[in-house]
């Protein structure tokens, strides 16, 4: 195994002093901090650190306790009993949990019990597969357990619906009411084809005494998620209004004395996560803004005439990723930037000062050269000002010329901020001697709702001009080698690479596309969340009178531009990716090969839309930088 790892990393361009730059090997030695919560006495933070075990091909986690005021972390066996468990009822007699329950007969062995070796699967509607898993007839259901007797009660018996939501939902999808008499849970109570076409999840209330369930949000047709009670007992949650639009403006709703109050309706942004202050007078939330993610607060006036006001609490070239909890005057959050993986910080709300609590990777960072991330403002072709992150190699020398990568973000409506990825890692790319240009192009939150929405139905339009405006502007600098430009990206970013390959007019010398959409027609016919393609593509490819859809499937379809392809391209694909299915990568690779273009197909049969297994991730990094070395 050690020899194998050496072979991978011998392919990566490194400086003569390996201690001075981040390498894939060093990246995959960093600890990954995951906070569990603050102890009941408020004195300690409990957190886990995951460290990749390359030999075992998994992430191994260890639990720690550290004083909130700062100090040395101590390893502990378990966090059980130390942190308040939201899943335990107020009286301590019951606990919420979720399980997969067999509800439908879809397997051949379900329908033909005597044929025990059949592998058949029979479906009559869509949603037969989701993310990376085929429907086997089981659905996630919420249960409550009587802690005295051990009895578990399914509150959704025989329902063909999921709570938590698939594929990524967890116990944030269900909570107790303050008095423990009811359970609130998130569910999209649609099945089959209707499920695949809609985002209409709702909050449901289950009454333990009567066993009856009530829909609490029947009038809202978009997402209703993340239920949370205020200290005063008001139900609050996150809400998107429009059915089918997964990237709609996300607002904080509070149900107070029978009325629903939208705290962020007049604010031109979208909320990612939130929590209540301990006194219930404010809500703190995380949201993208200006190429970062920051902490905000909004006051809760109730039914008084006091104006609702949203205030940005933190600011800087970093991301506030999530809220852990409160300790005295401080709010604990996780924080990243382009040079640092997540650590837990305390922000004093009165003094407006930061205190780093965890220091998991300090020793590693002391040996790694840091990259400079610069904000650059580029004028787009329609006269707008676009923020572009430019990440420079360690020990950057402006008198030299550097190969430069245009990074194309996925989503398409996902924020491009100061995040720290263990795959698309800007510090790692820059440390191998590349300048990285990362534009906050159309379709990104953090620059107003209109900017975010402009990409829908216009995938190959203004957004492509934004990409080219960004790389053309940075390429004016003397330190950019204009003859060594590349474009890389995943998902919608992979689509962007495929599309740019047909329109770039020899700007780029190489391309890398990971799980990208190559053929918008076949994508519509094979992807599992049809609501997404209906919204962003404008409809189905057979709707000949639908001008937006026809533009997507013709003018904005990368496959229609293959005749213009003339540049080397690396195509990466996950075999279990049902969001952008394997055929997309296969079609693109086949086209490149048959056109005689230098190309490579990197397939991970056991990965989905992401690359999660440590050894696969190392191969991904090895092939990524090997390709750049060969072609750029």
C-alpha positions in Angstrom: 0.0 0.0 0.0 2.8 2.4 0.9 4.4 1.7 -2.5 1.1 2.4 -4.2 0.7 5.7 -2.4 4.2 6.7 -3.4 3.4 6.0 -7.0 0.4 8.3 -6.8 2.3 11.1 -5.3 5.3 10.8 -7.5 3.0 12.0 -10.2 2.1 15.3 -8.4 4.1 18.4 -9.1 5.7 19.5 -5.8 8.4 21.9 -4.7 11.8 20.7 -3.7 10.9 21.1 0.0 7.8 18.9 0.7 7.3 20.6 4.1 6.5 23.9 2.5 3.5 23.1 0.3 0.3 21.2 0.8 0.2 17.9 -0.9 -2.7 15.4 -1.4 -1.0 13.2 1.2 -0.9 16.0 3.8 -4.4 17.0 3.0 -5.6 13.5 3.8 -3.8 13.6 7.1 -5.7 16.5 8.5 -8.3 16.1 11.2 -11.9 16.8 10.5 -13.7 18.6 13.3 -17.3 17.8 14.0 -18.8 19.5 17.1 -21.4 17.5 19.1 -22.4 20.2 21.5 -21.8 22.1 24.7 -22.0 20.2 28.0 -25.1 20.7 30.2 -23.1 22.9 32.6 -21.9 25.1 29.7 -18.3 24.7 30.5 -17.0 22.3 27.9 -17.3 21.7 24.1 -17.7 18.0 23.1 -16.5 17.3 19.5 -15.3 14.5 17.3 -12.2 14.5 15.1 -12.3 12.2 12.0 -8.9 11.1 10.6 -8.6 9.2 7.3 -7.2 5.7 7.7 -5.9 5.0 4.2 -5.1 1.3 4.9 -8.7 0.7 6.2 -10.2 3.0 3.5 -12.4 4.8 6.1 -12.6 7.8 8.4 -11.9 6.9 12.0 -13.4 9.3 14.6 -12.4 10.0 18.2 -14.4 12.1 20.8 -12.9 14.9 22.8 -13.8 17.4 25.5 -12.3 20.9 25.7 -13.0 23.9 28.0 -15.1 26.5 26.2 -12.8 29.1 27.6 -9.8 27.4 25.9 -7.3 24.8 27.0 -6.2 21.3 26.3 -8.5 18.7 24.6 -9.0 15.5 26.5 -10.1 12.3 24.8 -13.3 10.7 26.1 -15.0 7.4 25.5 -18.5 8.8 24.7 -20.5 12.0 24.7 -23.6 10.3 26.1 -25.0 12.0 29.1 -22.7 15.1 28.8 -24.6 17.0 26.2 -28.4 17.6 26.3 -30.1 15.2 23.9 -32.8 16.9 21.9 -34.3 13.6 21.1 -35.2 12.8 24.7 -38.6 14.2 25.8 -38.8 16.8 28.5 -39.8 14.3 31.2 -37.0 12.0 30.2 -39.3 9.0 29.5 -39.2 8.8 25.7 -36.7 9.2 22.9 -37.0 9.9 19.2 -35.3 7.8 16.6 -35.7 6.8 13.0 -35.5 3.5 11.1 -36.0 2.2 7.6 -39.3 0.3 7.4 -40.3 -2.1 4.6 -43.5 -0.6 3.1 -43.7 -1.5 -0.6 -43.2 -4.7 -2.6 -40.8 -3.8 -5.5 -38.2 -6.6 -5.4 -38.7 -9.7 -7.4 -38.4 -11.8 -4.2 -41.2 -9.7 -2.7 -43.6 -10.4 -5.6 -42.5 -14.0 -6.2 -41.4 -15.4 -2.8 -40.6 -18.8 -4.2 -37.9 -17.3 -6.5 -35.4 -16.6 -3.8 -32.5 -15.9 -6.1 -34.1 -13.4 -8.4 -32.5 -10.0 -8.6 -35.5 -8.4 -10.4 -36.8 -5.0 -9.4 -40.3 -3.9 -10.5 -41.4 -0.2 -10.6 -44.5 1.5 -11.8 -43.5 5.1 -11.0 -40.5 7.3 -10.8 -38.4 7.8 -7.7 -37.2 4.2 -8.3 -33.7 5.4 -7.5 -32.5 8.4 -5.5 -28.9 9.9 -5.2 -27.0 6.6 -5.1 -29.6 4.0 -4.0 -32.4 2.1 -5.7 -35.7 1.9 -4.0 -36.0 -1.5 -2.3 -39.4 -0.8 -0.8 -38.1 0.7 2.5 -38.8 4.2 3.8 -37.4 6.2 6.7 -39.9 6.5 9.6 -39.8 8.4 12.8 -40.3 6.3 16.0 -40.5 7.1 19.7 -39.2 4.7 22.2 -40.5 4.2 25.7 -37.3 4.2 27.7 -38.8 2.2 30.6 -40.2 -0.7 28.5 -38.1 -0.4 25.4 -41.2 -0.4 23.2 -40.8 1.5 19.9 -43.8 3.1 18.2 -43.8 4.0 14.5 -45.7 7.3 14.1 -45.9 6.8 10.3 -47.2 3.2 10.0 -47.5 1.9 6.5 -46.8 5.3 4.9 -44.6 5.2 1.7 -42.9 8.4 2.7 -39.6 9.4 4.2 -38.7 11.2 7.5 -35.9 11.9 7.7 -35.8 13.1 4.1 -33.6 11.2 1.6 -30.8 11.3 0.8 -29.2 13.5 3.3 -31.7 14.2 6.1 -30.9 13.4 9.7 -32.4 13.9 13.1 -32.8 17.7 12.4 -35.9 16.5 10.6 -37.8 15.8 13.9 -38.2 17.4 17.3 -40.4 17.2 20.5 -42.9 19.9 21.3 -41.8 21.8 24.5 -44.1 19.8 26.7 -43.3 16.4 25.1 -46.9 15.7 24.1 -46.3 16.1 20.3 -43.7 15.3 17.7 -43.0 17.7 14.8 -41.3 16.1 11.8 -40.4 17.1 8.2 -41.9 15.0 5.4 -42.7 15.2 1.7 -45.9 13.1 1.6 -45.7 12.4 -2.0 -44.8 9.1 -3.7 -43.5 7.9 -7.0 -43.6 10.3 -10.0 -45.2 13.0 -7.9 -42.3 12.9 -5.4 -39.7 13.2 -8.2 -41.5 16.3 -9.6 -41.9 18.3 -6.3 -40.1 19.9 -3.5 -43.3 20.3 -1.4 -42.1 19.1 2.0 -44.2 20.1 5.1 -44.1 20.1 8.9 -46.3 17.5 10.5 -47.5 17.3 14.1 -48.1 13.9 15.7 -50.1 13.9 18.9 -49.0 11.0 21.2 -52.3 10.9 23.1 -54.6 10.6 20.1 -52.2 9.1 17.5 -53.4 11.7 15.0 -51.2 13.7 12.6 -51.8 17.2 11.3 -50.1 19.0 8.5 -48.9 22.3 9.9 -47.9 24.0 6.6 -50.4 22.9 4.0 -50.6 26.2 2.2 -46.9 26.5 1.4 -45.9 24.5 -1.7 -42.1 24.6 -1.5 -39.7 23.3 1.2 -40.6 23.6 4.9 -37.6 22.3 6.9 -35.6 22.5 10.1 -38.3 22.9 12.8 -37.1 24.5 16.0 -39.0 25.9 19.0 -38.1 29.2 20.6 -37.4 29.5 24.3 -41.0 30.9 24.6 -42.4 27.8 22.8 -43.1 29.3 19.3 -42.5 27.0 16.4 -40.0 28.3 13.8 -38.6 26.8 10.6 -37.0 27.5 7.3 -39.3 27.9 4.3 -39.0 28.2 0.5 -42.1 29.3 -1.3 -42.0 27.9 -4.8 -42.6 24.2 -5.6 -39.8 22.7 -7.7 -37.2 25.4 -7.0 -34.7 23.8 -4.7 -32.6 27.0 -4.5 -35.4 29.4 -3.7 -34.9 32.2 -1.1 -34.9 30.4 2.3 -36.7 32.4 5.0 -37.1 32.1 8.8 -40.7 31.7 9.7 -42.1 32.0 13.3 -45.6 30.9 14.3 -46.6 33.3 17.0 -50.1 33.3 18.5 -51.5 31.7 15.4 -49.8 34.0 12.9 -46.8 33.1 10.7 -44.2 35.9 10.8 -41.5 35.9 8.1 -38.4 37.4 9.8 -36.3 37.6 6.7 -38.9 38.5 4.0 -37.5 42.0 3.4 -33.8 40.9 3.5 -32.2 40.3 0.1 -30.5 37.0 1.0 -31.1 33.3 1.8 -30.7 31.5 5.1 -28.7 28.3 5.5 -29.2 27.5 9.2 -30.4 29.2 12.4 -30.8 29.1 16.1 -32.6 31.2 18.8 -30.8 33.3 21.4 -31.2 32.0 24.9 -33.6 34.8 25.8 -35.7 34.2 22.7 -35.4 37.9 21.6 -33.2 37.2 18.6 -32.5 34.6 16.0 -28.9 34.0 14.8 -28.4 32.5 11.4 -25.7 31.7 8.8 -26.0 33.0 5.3 -23.7 33.6 2.2 -22.7 37.2 1.5 -20.0 38.6 -0.7 -18.1 35.4 -1.4 -18.1 34.3 2.3 -20.6 32.9 4.8 -21.2 35.0 7.9 -23.3 35.1 11.1 -26.3 37.3 11.1 -29.0 38.2 13.7 -32.6 39.3 13.4 -34.7 40.5 16.2 -38.1 38.9 17.0 -40.7 41.6 17.7 -43.7 39.3 18.1 -46.9 41.2 17.3 -45.5 44.6 18.4 -44.9 47.5 16.0 -41.1 47.2 16.4 -39.5 46.8 13.0 -37.7 43.6 12.1 -34.1 44.3 11.3 -31.4 41.9 10.0 -27.9 42.7 11.0 -24.6 41.1 9.9 -22.7 40.1 13.0 -19.4 38.9 11.6 -17.2 39.9 8.7 -13.9 38.8 7.2 -12.3 36.5 4.6 -13.6 33.3 6.3 -16.7 31.2 6.4 -18.9 30.7 9.4 -20.2 27.3 8.5 -22.5 26.3 11.4 -23.7 27.3 14.8 -22.8 25.0 17.7 -24.4 26.9 20.7 -24.0 29.6 23.3 -21.6 30.0 26.3 -22.0 33.2 28.3 -21.7 36.1 26.0 -20.2 34.0 23.2 -21.7 32.0 20.3 -19.7 29.0 19.2 -19.4 28.3 15.5 -17.3 26.3 13.0 -15.1 28.4 10.8 -13.0 27.7 7.6 -11.0 29.6 5.1 -9.1 28.7 1.9 -6.1 27.7 4.0 -7.8 26.0 7.0 -10.2 23.1 7.6 -13.0 23.6 10.0 -12.2 24.4 13.7 -14.5 25.6 16.4 -14.4 29.3 17.4 -16.1 31.4 20.0 -17.4 34.9 19.0 -18.0 37.3 21.8 -21.3 39.0 20.9 -20.5 42.0 23.1 -16.8 42.5 22.5 -17.0 41.4 18.9 -13.8 39.3 19.3 -12.9 35.8 18.2 -11.3 33.0 20.3 -10.3 29.8 18.6 -11.3 26.8 20.8 -10.1 23.7 18.9 -6.6 23.5 17.4 -6.7 20.1 15.8 -4.5 20.9 12.8 -2.2 23.6 14.2 0.8 21.4 14.1 0.2 20.5 10.5 -0.4 24.1 9.4 2.8 25.2 11.0 4.7 23.2 8.3 2.5 24.1 5.3 2.9 27.3 3.2 -0.2 29.4 3.2 -1.8 30.7 0.0 -3.1 34.3 -0.5 -6.7 34.6 -1.5 -7.5 37.9 -3.1 -10.9 39.5 -3.8 -11.0 40.9 -7.3 -13.9 42.8 -8.9 -14.5 42.1 -12.6 -16.9 44.0 -14.8 -19.2 41.5 -16.6 -20.4 41.8 -20.2 -23.7 43.3 -19.0 -22.0 45.9 -16.8 -22.3 44.2 -13.4 -19.6 44.0 -10.8 -18.7 40.3 -10.1 -16.6 39.1 -7.2 -13.8 36.7 -8.2 -11.6 34.9 -5.8 -8.0 34.6 -7.0 -5.9 32.1 -5.0 -2.1 32.5 -5.4 0.6 29.9 -4.8 2.7 30.0 -1.6 5.7 32.2 -2.0 4.1 33.8 -5.0 6.5 35.8 -7.1 4.7 38.3 -9.5 7.8 38.4 -11.7 7.2 34.8 -12.7 4.5 33.4 -15.0 2.1 30.7 -13.6 -0.3 28.3 -15.2 -3.9 29.3 -14.2 -7.1 27.3 -13.6 -10.6 28.7 -14.0 -12.6 26.9 -11.3 -16.3 26.4 -12.2 -18.6 25.9 -9.2 -21.4 23.4 -9.1 -24.9 23.7 -7.9 -25.7 25.6 -10.0 -27.0 27.8 -7.2 -24.4 27.1 -4.5 -22.2 29.7 -2.8 -18.5 29.9 -3.8 -17.0 31.1 -0.5 -14.1 30.6 1.9 -14.9 26.9 2.2 -12.3 24.2 2.7 -12.9 21.1 0.6 -11.0 17.8 0.8 -11.4 17.3 -2.9 -11.8 20.7 -4.7 -9.2 22.3 -2.5 -7.9 25.7 -3.7 -4.9 25.7 -1.4 -3.9 22.3 -2.7 -4.2 23.4 -6.4 -2.3 26.6 -5.7 0.4 24.7 -3.8 1.1 22.7 -6.9 2.0 26.0 -8.7 -1.3 27.0 -10.2 -3.2 30.3 -9.8 -6.9 29.5 -9.2 -9.6 31.9 -10.5 -12.9 31.3 -8.8 -15.7 33.6 -10.0 -18.9 34.2 -8.1 -20.8 34.0 -11.5 -24.5 34.3 -12.0 -26.4 31.7 -10.0 -24.7 32.1 -6.7 -26.3 33.1 -3.4 -24.7 35.9 -1.4 -25.1 38.7 -4.0 -28.9 39.2 -3.8 -31.8 37.0 -4.8 -31.9 38.3 -8.4 -28.2 37.4 -9.1 -28.9 33.9 -7.7 -32.0 33.2 -9.8 -30.6 34.6 -13.1 -29.0 31.3 -14.0 -32.3 29.3 -14.1 -33.2 28.7 -17.8 -30.0 30.4 -18.9 -27.3 27.8 -18.3 -25.3 28.6 -21.4 -26.0 32.3 -21.4 -24.8 35.2 -19.2 -23.1 32.8 -16.8 -20.7 31.6 -19.6 -19.9 35.2 -20.3 -19.2 35.7 -16.6 -16.7 32.8 -16.6 -14.9 34.2 -19.7 -14.9 37.7 -18.3 -13.2 36.4 -15.1 -10.5 34.5 -16.8 -9.8 37.1 -19.4 -9.5 39.8 -16.8 -7.1 37.9 -14.6 -5.1 36.8 -17.7 -4.2 40.4 -18.3 -1.8 40.2 -15.4 1.9 39.7 -16.3 2.2 36.8 -13.9 -0.4 34.7 -15.7 0.9 32.4 -18.5 -1.8 33.0 -21.1 -0.7 30.0 -23.0 -1.3 27.7 -20.0 -5.0 28.2 -19.0 -7.2 25.3 -17.9 -10.9 25.0 -16.8 -12.0 22.5 -14.1 -15.3 21.8 -12.3 -17.9 19.3 -11.1 -21.7 18.9 -11.5 -22.9 22.1 -13.0 -19.2 23.1 -13.0 -18.7 19.9 -15.0 -21.4 21.0 -17.4 -19.7 24.4 -17.6 -16.4 22.7 -18.6 -18.2 20.7 -21.3 -19.9 23.8 -22.6 -16.8 26.0 -22.5 -15.0 23.3 -24.5 -17.3 24.2 -27.4 -17.1 28.0 -27.2 -13.7 28.9 -25.6 -12.0 29.8 -29.0 -8.7 28.3 -27.9 -8.4 30.2 -24.6 -7.9 27.0 -22.7 -5.2 24.3 -23.1 -6.9 21.6 -21.0 -10.2 20.7 -19.3 -11.3 18.5 -16.3 -15.0 17.7 -15.9 -16.2 15.7 -12.9 -19.8 14.3 -13.0 -20.8 17.0 -15.5 -24.0 17.2 -17.6 -23.0 16.6 -21.2 -26.4 16.0 -22.9 -29.3 17.9 -21.4 -31.8 15.6 -23.2 -30.5 12.3 -21.8 -30.0 14.1 -18.4 -33.7 14.9 -18.3 -34.4 11.2 -19.1 -32.3 9.7 -16.4 -31.8 12.0 -13.5 -33.9 11.2 -10.4 -35.0 14.6 -9.1 -37.1 15.8 -12.0 -38.2 18.9 -10.2 -34.6 20.3 -10.6 -34.5 19.8 -14.4 -38.1 21.0 -14.8 -37.1 24.3 -13.1 -33.6 25.0 -14.3 -34.0 23.6 -17.8 -37.4 25.2 -18.2 -39.3 22.0 -18.8 -39.1 18.8 -20.9 -37.3 18.4 -24.2 -40.4 17.4 -26.0 -42.2 20.7 -25.2 -41.6 22.2 -28.7 -43.5 25.4 -27.9 -41.5 26.0 -24.7 -38.9 28.5 -25.7 -36.8 28.3 -22.5 -36.7 24.5 -22.6 -35.9 24.4 -26.3 -33.0 26.7 -25.7 -31.7 24.5 -22.9 -31.9 21.3 -25.1 -30.5 22.9 -28.2 -28.4 26.1 -27.9 -27.3 25.4 -24.3 -26.6 21.6 -24.8 -22.9 20.8 -24.7 -23.4 17.8 -27.0 -24.5 20.2 -29.8 -21.1 21.9 -29.6 -18.9 18.8 -29.8 -17.9 19.7 -33.4 -15.9 22.6 -31.9 -14.0 20.4 -29.4 -10.2 20.4 -30.0 -8.7 20.5 -26.5 -7.5 17.6 -24.1 -10.1 16.7 -21.5 -10.2 14.5 -18.4 -13.7 13.2 -17.6 -14.4 11.8 -14.1 -17.6 9.9 -13.2 -19.1 8.1 -10.3 -20.8 4.8 -11.2 -23.5 5.2 -8.5 -24.3 8.9 -9.4 -28.0 9.0 -10.1 -28.2 12.8 -10.0 -25.9 13.1 -13.0 -25.9 9.5 -14.2 -22.9 7.7 -15.7 -24.1 8.0 -19.3 -23.2 11.7 -19.2 -19.5 11.0 -18.7 -19.6 8.0 -21.1 -21.1 10.1 -23.9 -18.6 12.8 -23.4 -15.6 10.5 -23.3 -16.8 8.5 -26.4 -17.2 11.8 -28.3 -13.7 13.0 -27.4 -12.2 9.6 -28.3 -13.9 9.3 -31.6 -12.9 12.8 -32.5 -9.3 11.9 -31.8 -8.9 14.3 -28.9 -6.5 13.4 -26.1 -8.9 12.3 -23.3 -9.1 10.1 -20.2 -12.0 8.5 -18.4 -11.6 8.2 -14.6 -14.4 6.0 -13.3 -15.3 5.3 -9.7 -17.8 2.4 -9.8 -18.6 2.6 -6.1 -18.9 6.4 -5.7 -21.9 8.7 -6.1 -21.9 12.4 -7.1 -19.0 12.8 -4.6 -15.8 10.9 -3.9 -16.0 9.8 -0.3 -13.6 6.8 0.2 -10.1 7.8 1.2 -8.2 5.6 -1.3 -10.5 6.7 -4.2 -9.9 10.4 -3.1 -6.2 9.9 -3.3 -6.5 8.4 -6.8 -8.7 11.3 -7.7 -6.0 13.8 -6.6 -3.3 11.8 -8.3 -5.0 11.7 -11.7 -6.2 15.3 -11.4 -2.6 16.7 -11.0 -1.1 14.1 -13.4 -3.5 15.3 -16.1 -2.6 19.0 -15.5 1.1 18.2 -15.5 0.7 16.3 -18.9 -1.5 18.9 -20.6 -0.8 22.2 -19.0 
